[in-house]
Amino acid sequence: MFRFETAGESHGECLVATLTGLPAGVPISLKAIDRELWRRQQGFGRGGRMKIETDQAHIVSGVRHSQTIGSPIAILIENKDWKNWTEILPVEQLAEGAGKNKPLTRPRPGHADLAGAIKYNFHDARYILERASARETTARVAVGAIAKAYLKEFGIDVLSHVIGVGEVKLQRNATWDELIALSEREDVLLGCVDPEVEQRMKAVVDEAYKTGDTVGGVFEVVVRGVPPGLGSHISWDSRLDGKLAQAIVSMQAVKGVEVGFAAEGAAAFGSKVQDTIGYDREEHKFTRGANRAGGLEGGMTNGQDILVRGMLKPISTLRRPLESVDLGTRDSAPAAYERSDVAVVPAAGVIGEAMVALVLAAAMNEKFGGDSLLEAKRNYDNYLEQVKNF
Ligand code: EPS
């Protein structure tokens, strides 16, 4: 079965990701994985940590001679900041007085700090924030890049863009070429395809910098080349839209998800919302009047582009801290602040791509299986033939 897991803490030695269940023979490029890791680190609004880290994937198993070999893939990504934390977060307890402590006793509203401290019975939220931190998404992006490589073998591509920062919104759809150009940019500002809108987004982030605040936004993941029939209507947990929603909302700071034009649809009449069905007799295929459903109907892909949006609340670590309570004294106290990002929407788009790619890779793997890529492709081609002759 296709599955992935991550381990690692924000200031521990490294992040770890494992991915099991991919067939053998999928071409893997370290450069392509590192490019995704680099993309995750970009964007106007990132904090001081991104100046310390240059994330690089170190594959220790499952890939040989630039291809998967069917065995579990394990990836390590070093935390360069670890050298500053070895005495604060040692694996083994140091001799009395030898270590250093960096307790976090003033939980940040919106972060995992308070709920986690209560749940795990720590009167210091340090261990909670270490794992809850979005640093963990580095590991997701690394395995997501492998999922993307697998999908690419079937002609499926996953891209993203930023469609909102604070109240500034992109008021039009992006073209596929614009999304490709965005993913190839060497200078990432806010990940928006429209330079004029992007400048207005930048002004919002500037404002947050000035005032010691943070700002959220909306990203959209677009998937092209998806066959019809991934996921299923037959039970609640086989519906692909549900799986995508979980994948997106599982991302740190994401509070909402939208498949297709869900919010607009909820405010309109049915006659304006559904994507009408036509048939092209020359091409022998079904056509659709629009793609408001975001490529998913009845929990299944319908062959149109998948459109999934993630709504990101502003990061909960504010330089101008919010009201909190000290876990020791229970007196009012400003929430803890060490350093933080001000805006992370472009990074979230890249993480969203990874999560969507992982969900789709699992769905492809479930439907077409195969111990080797050759076998998977044969199964896939057979299915495409069946769809063509439907
Ligand atoms: C992050 C690394 C973290 C934070 C951020 C994401 O580094 P540090 O805590 O050392 O500054 O910048 O984490 C959070 C947003 C959070 O809420 O914890 C990263 O690599 O993306």
Residues whose N, C-alpha, C, O or C-beta is under 5 A from the ligand:
A	BS01	EPS	G47 R49 S133 A134 R135 R339 S340 D341
